[in-house]
């Protein structure tokens, strides 16, 4: 047995030990893989819980619903009200903590109502190396992190997902839309909608891994460097510029370094 296969068996054994589990499910690479493993380990003693909010694109919610239906997992959608959380709108450095605390308190309450023993989320080993205040809330509430527990990295999760024919194996990485704002810049529903529409346009144009960061009225686009030539085609540039202006941006810029996770943390 390969090391990666051994980790997967260890993951399923760890999940079996829960007896039953509620998976915080965003339809991303990590949580989809975790939900699949939990279904294999525990069968119908698994539920999936997805948060619906203005910082979570509708396309992701729809994908979550479709996958749970396909996998045969009971799916619950809860309303997350992060814009009403005290201090959230000012986008402090611990914004992710405030949001995750509110979210996981709701998931834990739902799990208790449903007679579910544990709550689990999909952070992986690579998340230990970035600024992740949300993981503090995870620890405080006793939420389990099975992928970190068995030492699975993002690439290993993608590799296993491909082997297991899980459709998200090559899906772009995603984070909530609030992560597109510099710390200290006010978050509001209008700006979240601008970012959502801007990123959806780029996805529809065929770009894969991307972010649209918002700096006041400026959109800073992060793409993989190998996709720069495609973006620089005149028709594409003009369409993106015109559409972004329609969405409410005054200026549109391409980040010359390109896509990287947590670029807003570079100023910390």
Backbone torsions as a table, in degrees:
resi	resn	phi	psi	omega
1	UNK	NA	132.9	178.8
2	UNK	-71.6	163.5	-179.9
3	UNK	-60.9	-41.2	-178.0
4	UNK	-68.0	-36.6	177.0
5	UNK	-67.1	-37.9	178.2
6	UNK	-63.1	-38.7	177.7
7	UNK	-63.9	-38.0	-179.9
8	UNK	-66.4	-41.3	177.1
9	UNK	-65.0	-39.0	176.9
10	UNK	-63.1	-39.4	178.5
11	UNK	-61.4	-46.7	-178.9
12	UNK	-64.8	-39.1	177.5
13	UNK	-62.8	-41.5	179.2
14	UNK	-62.9	-43.3	-180.0
15	UNK	-66.8	-38.0	178.1
16	UNK	-58.7	-34.5	-179.7
17	UNK	-64.5	-17.8	178.5
18	UNK	-72.9	-29.1	-174.8
19	UNK	84.1	-48.2	175.1
20	UNK	-157.8	153.0	-174.3
21	UNK	-151.9	144.7	170.1
22	UNK	-104.7	122.3	-178.9
23	UNK	-97.6	124.5	171.9
24	UNK	-71.4	110.2	-165.7
25	UNK	-117.6	113.9	-179.5
26	UNK	-102.9	-6.3	-174.5
27	UNK	75.4	12.0	175.7
28	UNK	-80.5	179.6	-176.5
29	UNK	-57.3	-50.0	-173.1
30	UNK	-72.3	-48.6	-175.9
31	UNK	-71.2	-28.9	175.9
32	UNK	-67.6	-43.4	176.5
33	UNK	-62.1	-43.9	179.9
34	UNK	-63.5	-41.7	179.1
35	UNK	-63.7	-41.0	178.0
36	UNK	-60.4	-47.3	-179.6
37	UNK	-63.5	-40.0	179.4
38	UNK	-65.2	-38.8	177.5
39	UNK	-63.7	-42.2	177.1
40	UNK	-63.8	-38.3	-175.1
41	UNK	-79.1	-36.3	-169.1
42	UNK	-123.6	-2.8	177.5
43	UNK	60.2	-126.8	-175.9
44	UNK	-81.8	8.8	177.4
45	UNK	-93.8	26.4	179.7
46	UNK	-122.9	136.9	168.4
47	UNK	-125.7	155.7	176.5
48	UNK	-114.8	140.7	-179.4
49	UNK	-128.9	123.3	-179.5
50	UNK	-118.3	137.5	178.0
51	UNK	-93.0	129.4	175.5
52	UNK	-101.6	125.9	179.6
53	UNK	-158.9	172.5	-179.8
54	UNK	-73.8	-9.3	176.5
55	UNK	-97.5	5.0	-178.8
56	UNK	-120.5	109.7	-175.9
57	UNK	-57.2	143.5	-179.5
58	UNK	-59.7	-32.2	-179.3
59	UNK	-61.8	-36.1	-179.6
60	UNK	-70.7	-39.6	178.0
61	UNK	-63.9	-42.3	179.1
62	UNK	-64.0	-41.1	178.1
63	UNK	-64.1	-37.3	178.5
64	UNK	-63.3	-45.0	179.6
65	UNK	-62.3	-45.1	-177.8
66	UNK	-64.1	-41.4	-177.2
67	UNK	-69.5	-40.7	178.6
68	UNK	-62.2	-39.6	177.5
69	UNK	-63.3	-43.4	179.5
70	UNK	-65.3	-39.4	-176.4
71	UNK	-80.8	-16.8	-178.6
72	UNK	77.0	39.2	179.5
73	UNK	-112.2	134.7	175.2
74	UNK	-63.3	132.3	-172.3
75	UNK	-123.0	129.1	177.9
76	UNK	-117.3	135.5	175.9
77	UNK	-113.0	122.5	179.3
78	UNK	-112.4	151.1	178.2
79	UNK	-86.0	122.3	174.6
80	UNK	-99.1	131.2	-173.5
81	UNK	-117.0	54.2	-175.0
82	UNK	-61.6	-30.5	-179.4
83	UNK	-67.2	-15.5	178.2
84	UNK	-96.4	-4.5	180.0
85	UNK	-73.0	131.0	-178.4
86	UNK	-57.8	125.7	177.8
87	UNK	91.0	-15.9	-174.1
88	UNK	-64.7	-42.8	-173.1
89	UNK	-62.2	-27.9	179.4
90	UNK	-79.6	-2.8	175.0
91	UNK	55.7	58.8	177.9
92	UNK	-72.7	170.4	-177.9
93	UNK	-63.6	-24.0	178.8
94	UNK	-98.3	22.5	-179.0
95	UNK	-51.3	-44.3	-177.4
96	UNK	-64.1	-34.3	176.2
97	UNK	-63.0	-47.2	-178.2
98	UNK	-59.0	-43.5	-178.3
99	UNK	-68.3	-48.5	-177.7
100	UNK	-65.5	-36.1	178.5
101	UNK	-61.3	-47.2	180.0
102	UNK	-64.2	-43.0	-177.9
103	UNK	-64.5	-50.2	-174.9
104	UNK	-73.2	-25.4	172.2
105	UNK	-61.7	-40.7	178.9
106	UNK	-68.6	-41.3	180.0
107	UNK	-66.2	-41.0	179.2
108	UNK	-62.8	-40.2	178.6
109	UNK	-64.6	-42.0	178.5
110	UNK	-64.7	-42.9	179.1
111	UNK	-59.1	-41.8	179.3
112	UNK	-63.5	-42.8	178.1
113	UNK	-60.0	-35.2	-176.4
114	UNK	-89.8	3.0	179.8
115	UNK	71.2	29.3	-179.0
116	UNK	-94.4	134.7	-173.5
117	UNK	-72.2	-44.4	-171.2
118	UNK	-131.6	158.5	171.8
119	UNK	-118.2	136.4	-178.5
120	UNK	-133.3	150.2	178.2
121	UNK	-130.1	168.5	-165.0
122	UNK	-102.3	23.6	177.3
123	UNK	-65.1	147.4	-178.2
124	UNK	-115.0	-180.0	-174.4
125	UNK	-61.3	-34.0	-179.3
126	UNK	-64.5	-24.9	-178.9
127	UNK	-68.3	-15.7	177.7
128	UNK	-68.2	-17.8	-174.0
129	UNK	-96.7	1.4	-179.9
130	UNK	-118.5	171.1	176.5
131	UNK	-75.6	107.0	-174.7
132	UNK	-131.0	75.6	-179.2
133	UNK	-62.8	-21.8	178.0
134	UNK	-61.9	-27.8	180.0
135	UNK	-69.3	-20.6	174.8
136	UNK	-65.9	-43.2	177.0
137	UNK	-62.4	-40.0	177.3
138	UNK	-57.1	-47.4	-179.7
139	UNK	-66.5	-42.2	-177.7
140	UNK	-61.1	-36.0	-175.5
141	UNK	-93.1	0.5	178.6
142	UNK	73.9	20.7	176.7
143	UNK	-74.0	137.8	-177.0
144	UNK	-87.1	149.6	176.8
145	UNK	-124.5	78.3	-172.6
146	UNK	-60.0	-36.6	-177.7
147	UNK	-67.9	-39.3	174.3
148	UNK	-68.8	-36.8	-177.7
149	UNK	-58.9	-40.3	-178.7
150	UNK	-95.7	2.9	173.7
151	UNK	77.0	34.7	179.2
152	UNK	-87.4	129.4	176.7
153	UNK	-89.6	168.8	179.5
154	UNK	-59.6	-45.0	-178.2
155	UNK	-66.2	-37.5	176.9
156	UNK	-64.8	-37.4	177.5
157	UNK	-64.8	-41.8	176.8
158	UNK	-63.4	-43.3	-179.2
159	UNK	-63.2	-45.6	178.8
160	UNK	-65.5	-39.5	178.7
161	UNK	-60.6	-39.2	178.2
162	UNK	-65.7	-44.4	178.8
163	UNK	-59.9	-37.2	-175.9
164	UNK	-90.4	3.6	179.2
165	UNK	61.3	37.4	174.7
166	UNK	-85.0	125.3	-167.8
167	UNK	-64.3	-17.8	-177.3
168	UNK	-88.6	10.5	-173.5
169	UNK	-58.0	-32.0	179.8
170	UNK	-116.4	18.3	178.6
171	UNK	-69.2	145.1	178.4
172	UNK	-63.3	149.7	175.3
173	UNK	-68.6	145.6	-177.6
174	UNK	-136.9	147.8	171.9
175	UNK	-138.3	159.3	-175.7
176	UNK	-58.6	151.4	-173.5
177	UNK	-64.0	-21.5	178.1
178	UNK	-64.0	-22.2	-179.6
179	UNK	-73.3	-3.1	179.4
180	UNK	-86.5	-4.0	-175.7
181	UNK	-101.5	138.1	173.0
182	UNK	-63.8	144.5	177.3
183	UNK	-55.8	133.3	179.4
184	UNK	95.8	-15.9	177.0
185	UNK	-87.0	131.0	-174.5
186	UNK	-60.0	135.5	175.3
187	UNK	-98.7	132.9	172.7
188	UNK	-145.1	167.9	-173.9
189	UNK	-63.6	-36.5	-179.6
190	UNK	-62.5	-48.1	-178.8
191	UNK	-66.9	-37.4	175.9
192	UNK	-60.1	-40.5	178.2
193	UNK	-65.5	-37.1	177.3
194	UNK	-61.7	-46.2	-179.8
195	UNK	-64.2	-43.9	-179.0
196	UNK	-59.2	-48.4	-179.7
197	UNK	-65.0	-38.3	-179.8
198	UNK	-64.6	-45.7	179.5
199	UNK	-67.7	-37.0	179.1
200	UNK	-63.6	-38.8	177.2
201	UNK	-59.2	-46.7	-178.7
202	UNK	-65.6	-38.1	176.3
203	UNK	-64.2	-42.1	179.0
204	UNK	-65.2	-26.9	177.8
205	UNK	-79.6	-3.4	175.4
206	UNK	98.6	4.2	175.0
207	UNK	-76.3	146.3	-169.7
208	UNK	-100.5	-79.4	-177.0
209	UNK	-92.6	119.2	-172.0
210	UNK	-156.6	164.1	169.6
211	UNK	-144.3	146.6	166.7
212	UNK	-115.2	105.9	178.9
213	UNK	-88.4	142.3	-177.2
214	UNK	-111.7	126.2	178.7
215	UNK	-125.5	91.1	-174.8
216	UNK	64.5	-115.3	177.7
217	UNK	-104.8	16.9	-179.8
218	UNK	-106.8	131.7	172.6
219	UNK	-98.4	121.8	176.6
220	UNK	-107.4	111.8	-175.0
221	UNK	-90.7	126.3	173.1
222	UNK	-108.1	120.7	175.9
223	UNK	-125.2	164.3	170.5
224	UNK	-67.1	135.1	-176.1
225	UNK	-53.4	-33.2	-179.4
226	UNK	-67.5	-13.7	178.2
227	UNK	-98.0	0.7	177.8
228	UNK	-56.5	-47.1	-177.9
229	UNK	-58.3	-38.7	178.1
230	UNK	-62.9	-42.7	-179.6
231	UNK	-64.8	-34.6	-174.9
232	UNK	-78.5	-4.1	173.9
233	UNK	-61.3	136.0	-169.5
234	UNK	-56.2	-45.5	-178.3
235	UNK	-62.5	-40.2	-179.6
236	UNK	-66.9	-48.3	-179.8
237	UNK	-57.4	-45.3	-177.3
238	UNK	-65.6	-43.2	-179.9
239	UNK	-63.7	-44.9	179.5
240	UNK	-60.8	-46.3	-179.7
241	UNK	-60.0	-48.9	-177.4
242	UNK	-63.2	-43.3	-179.2
243	UNK	-67.2	-42.9	179.6
244	UNK	-61.3	-37.2	176.2
245	UNK	-62.6	-40.6	177.4
246	UNK	-61.0	-37.6	-177.3
247	UNK	-71.9	-18.1	178.0
248	UNK	124.1	-1.9	177.9
249	UNK	-81.2	142.9	175.7
250	UNK	-90.7	-31.9	-177.6
251	UNK	-134.9	150.5	179.8
252	UNK	-130.9	126.4	-177.4
253	UNK	-130.6	145.9	174.1
254	UNK	-100.6	122.6	178.9
255	UNK	-68.7	123.3	-173.2
256	UNK	-73.9	-18.2	176.2
257	UNK	-81.7	-34.8	179.1
258	UNK	97.5	-173.9	-175.7
259	UNK	-63.8	136.9	166.9
260	UNK	-155.3	149.7	-179.2
261	UNK	-72.8	144.2	173.4
262	UNK	64.2	33.4	-176.7
263	UNK	-65.4	-23.9	177.1
264	UNK	-70.1	-16.8	178.3
265	UNK	-81.9	-7.1	-177.1
266	UNK	-65.9	-19.6	-179.3
267	UNK	-90.0	-5.8	-177.4
268	UNK	-75.1	NA	NA
